[in-house]
Protein backbone atom coordinates (compact mmCIF):
# COMPACT_ATOMS: atom_id res chain seq x y z
CA UNK A 1 0.00 0.00 0.00
CA UNK A 2 1.42 3.36 -1.01
CA UNK A 3 1.83 6.14 1.51
CA UNK A 4 0.25 9.42 0.52
CA UNK A 5 1.85 12.77 1.31
CA UNK A 6 0.01 16.03 0.95
CA UNK A 7 1.89 19.31 1.11
CA UNK A 8 -0.02 22.45 1.84
CA UNK A 9 1.77 25.63 0.76
CA UNK A 10 0.54 27.62 3.78
CA UNK A 11 1.80 24.95 6.16
CA UNK A 12 5.17 24.80 4.44
CA UNK A 13 5.51 28.59 4.50
CA UNK A 14 4.66 28.53 8.21
CA UNK A 15 7.25 25.79 8.75
CA UNK A 16 9.83 27.83 6.86
CA UNK A 17 9.21 30.95 8.98
CA UNK A 18 9.19 28.92 12.19
CA UNK A 19 12.39 27.14 11.24
CA UNK A 20 14.14 30.44 10.52
CA UNK A 21 13.00 31.90 13.85
CA UNK A 22 14.12 28.75 15.66
CA UNK A 23 17.58 29.01 14.11
CA UNK A 24 17.86 32.66 15.12
CA UNK A 25 16.72 31.89 18.68
CA UNK A 26 19.20 29.01 18.87
CA UNK A 27 22.01 31.40 17.86
CA UNK A 28 20.88 33.94 20.47
CA UNK A 29 20.64 31.28 23.18
CA UNK A 30 24.09 29.98 22.32
CA UNK A 31 25.62 33.47 22.55
CA UNK A 32 23.95 34.10 25.93
CA UNK A 33 25.09 30.72 27.26
CA UNK A 34 28.63 31.47 26.09
CA UNK A 35 28.59 34.78 27.99
CA UNK A 36 27.25 33.11 31.15
CA UNK A 37 29.79 30.29 30.84
CA UNK A 38 32.72 32.71 30.58
CA UNK A 39 31.54 34.91 33.47
CA UNK A 40 31.00 31.97 35.81
CA UNK A 41 34.22 30.23 34.78
CA UNK A 42 36.28 33.36 35.51
CA UNK A 43 34.38 34.28 38.67
CA UNK A 44 36.06 33.80 42.05
CA UNK A 45 32.80 34.45 43.90
CA UNK A 46 31.62 30.90 43.24
CA UNK A 47 33.79 27.84 43.76
CA UNK A 48 33.66 24.19 44.63
CA UNK A 49 31.76 21.23 43.27
CA UNK A 50 28.56 23.15 42.61
CA UNK A 51 30.42 25.53 40.28
CA UNK A 52 32.18 22.65 38.53
CA UNK A 53 28.91 20.75 38.14
CA UNK A 54 27.12 23.78 36.72
CA UNK A 55 29.95 24.46 34.25
CA UNK A 56 29.85 20.84 33.12
CA UNK A 57 26.07 21.05 32.66
CA UNK A 58 26.14 24.31 30.69
CA UNK A 59 29.04 22.97 28.62
CA UNK A 60 26.95 19.94 27.63
CA UNK A 61 23.97 22.13 26.72
CA UNK A 62 26.26 24.34 24.64
CA UNK A 63 27.71 21.32 22.85
CA UNK A 64 24.18 20.19 21.96
CA UNK A 65 23.10 23.64 20.75
CA UNK A 66 26.45 24.12 19.04
CA UNK A 67 26.03 20.91 17.07
CA UNK A 68 22.64 22.08 15.81
CA UNK A 69 23.95 25.45 14.63
CA UNK A 70 27.49 24.28 13.77
CA UNK A 71 29.23 26.24 16.50
CA UNK A 72 31.86 25.19 18.98
CA UNK A 73 32.83 26.24 22.47
CA UNK A 74 36.59 26.09 22.12
CA UNK A 75 38.39 27.76 19.24
CA UNK A 76 40.48 25.54 17.01
CA UNK A 77 38.45 22.38 17.54
CA UNK A 78 36.45 21.13 14.60
CA UNK A 79 32.93 19.86 15.03
CA UNK A 80 32.27 16.23 14.19
CA UNK A 81 29.20 17.27 12.21
CA UNK A 82 29.68 18.59 8.73
CA UNK A 83 26.54 20.69 8.51
CA UNK A 84 24.40 23.23 10.27
CA UNK A 85 21.26 21.19 11.00
CA UNK A 86 19.09 24.27 11.45
CA UNK A 87 20.13 25.65 8.05
CA UNK A 88 19.72 22.25 6.39
CA UNK A 89 16.15 21.96 7.70
CA UNK A 90 15.39 25.45 6.41
CA UNK A 91 16.85 24.57 2.99
CA UNK A 92 14.78 21.36 2.83
CA UNK A 93 11.55 23.29 3.32
CA UNK A 94 12.68 25.85 0.73
CA UNK A 95 13.40 23.07 -1.79
CA UNK A 96 9.98 21.56 -1.14
CA UNK A 97 8.30 24.93 -1.75
CA UNK A 98 10.28 25.41 -4.96
CA UNK A 99 9.40 21.92 -6.15
CA UNK A 100 5.70 22.55 -5.52
CA UNK A 101 5.84 25.46 -7.96
CA UNK A 102 7.20 23.17 -10.67
CA UNK A 103 4.19 20.83 -10.45
CA UNK A 104 0.84 22.59 -10.60
CA UNK A 105 -2.05 20.49 -9.29
CA UNK A 106 -3.57 20.09 -12.76
CA UNK A 107 -0.34 19.01 -14.47
CA UNK A 108 -0.14 15.72 -16.33
CA UNK A 109 2.82 14.63 -14.13
CA UNK A 110 0.84 15.03 -10.92
CA UNK A 111 -2.21 13.32 -12.38
CA UNK A 112 -0.01 10.43 -13.49
CA UNK A 113 1.59 10.08 -10.06
CA UNK A 114 -1.85 9.98 -8.42
CA UNK A 115 -2.58 6.80 -10.36
CA UNK A 116 0.62 5.02 -9.27
CA UNK A 117 0.00 2.21 -6.80
C-alpha positions as CSV (number, residue, x, y, z in Angstrom):
1,X,0.0,0.0,0.0
2,X,1.4,3.4,-1.0
3,X,1.8,6.1,1.5
4,X,0.2,9.4,0.5
5,X,1.9,12.8,1.3
6,X,0.0,16.0,1.0
7,X,1.9,19.3,1.1
8,X,0.0,22.5,1.8
9,X,1.8,25.6,0.8
10,X,0.5,27.6,3.8
11,X,1.8,24.9,6.2
12,X,5.2,24.8,4.4
13,X,5.5,28.6,4.5
14,X,4.7,28.5,8.2
15,X,7.2,25.8,8.7
16,X,9.8,27.8,6.9
17,X,9.2,30.9,9.0
18,X,9.2,28.9,12.2
19,X,12.4,27.1,11.2
20,X,14.1,30.4,10.5
21,X,13.0,31.9,13.8
22,X,14.1,28.7,15.7
23,X,17.6,29.0,14.1
24,X,17.9,32.7,15.1
25,X,16.7,31.9,18.7
26,X,19.2,29.0,18.9
27,X,22.0,31.4,17.9
28,X,20.9,33.9,20.5
29,X,20.6,31.3,23.2
30,X,24.1,30.0,22.3
31,X,25.6,33.5,22.6
32,X,24.0,34.1,25.9
33,X,25.1,30.7,27.3
34,X,28.6,31.5,26.1
35,X,28.6,34.8,28.0
36,X,27.3,33.1,31.1
37,X,29.8,30.3,30.8
38,X,32.7,32.7,30.6
39,X,31.5,34.9,33.5
40,X,31.0,32.0,35.8
41,X,34.2,30.2,34.8
42,X,36.3,33.4,35.5
43,X,34.4,34.3,38.7
44,X,36.1,33.8,42.0
45,X,32.8,34.4,43.9
46,X,31.6,30.9,43.2
47,X,33.8,27.8,43.8
48,X,33.7,24.2,44.6
49,X,31.8,21.2,43.3
50,X,28.6,23.2,42.6
51,X,30.4,25.5,40.3
52,X,32.2,22.6,38.5
53,X,28.9,20.8,38.1
54,X,27.1,23.8,36.7
55,X,30.0,24.5,34.3
56,X,29.8,20.8,33.1
57,X,26.1,21.1,32.7
58,X,26.1,24.3,30.7
59,X,29.0,23.0,28.6
60,X,26.9,19.9,27.6
61,X,24.0,22.1,26.7
62,X,26.3,24.3,24.6
63,X,27.7,21.3,22.8
64,X,24.2,20.2,22.0
65,X,23.1,23.6,20.7
66,X,26.4,24.1,19.0
67,X,26.0,20.9,17.1
68,X,22.6,22.1,15.8
69,X,24.0,25.4,14.6
70,X,27.5,24.3,13.8
71,X,29.2,26.2,16.5
72,X,31.9,25.2,19.0
73,X,32.8,26.2,22.5
74,X,36.6,26.1,22.1
75,X,38.4,27.8,19.2
76,X,40.5,25.5,17.0
77,X,38.5,22.4,17.5
78,X,36.4,21.1,14.6
79,X,32.9,19.9,15.0
80,X,32.3,16.2,14.2
81,X,29.2,17.3,12.2
82,X,29.7,18.6,8.7
83,X,26.5,20.7,8.5
84,X,24.4,23.2,10.3
85,X,21.3,21.2,11.0
86,X,19.1,24.3,11.5
87,X,20.1,25.7,8.1
88,X,19.7,22.3,6.4
89,X,16.1,22.0,7.7
90,X,15.4,25.4,6.4
91,X,16.8,24.6,3.0
92,X,14.8,21.4,2.8
93,X,11.5,23.3,3.3
94,X,12.7,25.9,0.7
95,X,13.4,23.1,-1.8
96,X,10.0,21.6,-1.1
97,X,8.3,24.9,-1.7
98,X,10.3,25.4,-5.0
99,X,9.4,21.9,-6.1
100,X,5.7,22.6,-5.5
101,X,5.8,25.5,-8.0
102,X,7.2,23.2,-10.7
103,X,4.2,20.8,-10.5
104,X,0.8,22.6,-10.6
105,X,-2.1,20.5,-9.3
106,X,-3.6,20.1,-12.8
107,X,-0.3,19.0,-14.5
108,X,-0.1,15.7,-16.3
109,X,2.8,14.6,-14.1
110,X,0.8,15.0,-10.9
111,X,-2.2,13.3,-12.4
112,X,0.0,10.4,-13.5
113,X,1.6,10.1,-10.1
114,X,-1.9,10.0,-8.4
115,X,-2.6,6.8,-10.4
116,X,0.6,5.0,-9.3
117,X,0.0,2.2,-6.8
